[in-house]
Amino acid sequence: MQPSNLPQDAVPSPPATRGGVRVPNEVDADLVRRMSSGDEGAFTTFYDRFAPGLFSMIYAILHDSKESEDVLQEAFVQMWKRTATYDATRSSLFTWAVMIARHKAIDRLRSRQRQTRLSEAVANETDPFAVSAPSDRADNALVRTNERERVRAALSQIGEAQREAIDLAFFGGLTQTQISERLGAPLGTVKARIRRGLLALREVLGGVAS
């Protein structure tokens, strides 16, 4: 699927209100009722109606067709499971779908950036907290997918203590001090675990550790 403009029927019209409360769109309300009852035909209608527009929005965030397709599917699975949480008096069905899809896309982007940061730290053997901000590496993230995946797989082959420290630093987003507090370990120990972990990852990946 390639990026496309929003289809006309996926663009929400200004919501009608009554006494300051949003009046539900009857077509959307019926579609949601059918989906909530497990009607797969209704879900297919919902998917066909909104998928093109949602894909365009996701692609604008990720700039990668394959990842955008994956995120789109994840978003629709979540919508199917959470149909009962939709409140027609608070937002249109399209707005609700956009919020879920956007959240999924941003989560994927942040995950990609964290993995890129880790792979760069392994390759350069630098202090992970001195690496440039993930947003500065957005272009690199698109061309280093294979490297990120290799690093992620290699994590399972290093010591548990080192893996835990690296996981908290790169995927948990914690500072070295926060990791020290979380693990109940001295700050110096945490720093040593991260550095030894990076060296171990380099060795697993075939790099030359110093």
Secondary structure, DSSP 8 states (H G I E B T S, - for coil): -------GGGS-----EETTEE---HHHHHHHHHHHTT-HHHHHHHHHHHHHHHHHHHHHHH--HHHHHHHHHHHHHHHHHTGGG--TTTS-HHHHHHHHHHHHHHHHHHHHHHHHHHHHHHHHT--TTSS--GGGGHHHHHH-HHHHHHHHHHGGGS-HHHHHHHIIIIIS---HHHHHHHHT--HHHHHHHHHHHHHHHHHHTT----
